[in-house]
Amino acid sequence: MRFIAAVVMLLVSGLALAATVYKWVDENGVTHYSDQPHPGAQKVTVAAPQTYSAPPPPAVAPAVKASTVSNIETVWQENLNVRKRWLGKFVAQGALGVDAVA
C-alpha cells in the first residue's frame, strides 16, 4: 500500500512540474502568479529545479601490508615494555602502595 502511495505521489509531483504558470499585475500593482490564465497574464517559463550530483566515491585504500602490521605490533610491544619498567620503578619505591606488578 505504501508503495502505491509513493508511486502516485511521484506521478502527481511530475504533473505539478509540467504545469503552466501565469503572471499578472492587478490594478493595485500587486504581482500574482497562478496556474489559471487571467486577462493580461503572461506565461512564465519555470526553470528546472536545481539538482546536486554527488562526486564519485574515493578509491578504496590499499590493504595494509603485513610488514606494517608487524611494525605496529613491535612498536606496541616496546611501548608496553617501557610502561612496565616505569611502573616497576614506582612499585620498587613503594609509591603506589602495591607489592607487585602483574
N, C-alpha and C positions, 0 to 999 in steps of 0.2 A: 504494500500500500504506500509506504514512504517513497519507494522508487517511482511509482506512477505520479505521485505528487511532485517529485523533483523534476520529472520529465515535463510535466505540464507547466511548471514554473519557468523552466528553461525556454520552452516554446513561447510562452506569453512575454517573457522579457525580450526575446528576439523580435517579437512584433512591436514592442514599445520602441526599440531602437530604430525600426524601419518607419516609424510614424512621421508624417509631415508636420512641421511646426510653422505657425503663422505669427507674425509680429505686427502690431499696430499701436498707434498713439491715439488716445482718446482726446476729447475736447479740452480736458484739464491738463494735458501734457504728460499724462501717466502712460508709460510703456507697458503693454500687455503682451503675453505670449499664450498661444492656445493651439490645440490640435484641430479646432474648428475655424474655418475661414470667416472673416468679418469684412465688412465694406472697407476698402482702403488697406487691407492687410497685405503684407509681403511675405512670400515664402522664405523661410530661414534654412540655410544649409547647416545641418548639425554635423560637427566634426566627429570623427570616430573617437571612441574613448581611448585614453592613454592606457597603454599596457606596459608591463615590465617583463622582460625576459631575463631569467637568471643566468649568470655566466656558467659555463660548464664547470663541473666539479674538478678540483685539483687532481692531478695524477696521484696514484697511490704511492706512498713512500716505500722504498725498497725494504725488504725484510732485513732485520738486524743480523749481522754476521755473527757466527759462533764465537769468533775471536773477541768481538766486542762484549758479548755476554761473559766470556771468560775474564776479560779485563775488569768488568764491573764487579764480578764476584771476588776477584783478587783485591780490588780497592775496598770493597765492603769488609772483607775479612781483615785487612790491615787496619781499617778504622775500628773494627770490633776489638782487635788486639790492643790498640792504643787506649781505648776506653777501659779495658780490663786492667791494664797497667796503671792507669790514672786512678781508677777506683781502688786498686790494690794498695796504692800509696796512702790513701785516706784510711783504709781499714788498718794498715800497719801502724798508722799514727793514732788510731782509736778515735778518729774524728767523727765517724758515723755511728758509733755505738754498736757495731756488729762485730762478730768474731771471724766470719769467713765470707768469701765471695763465691757465689755459685758458678 
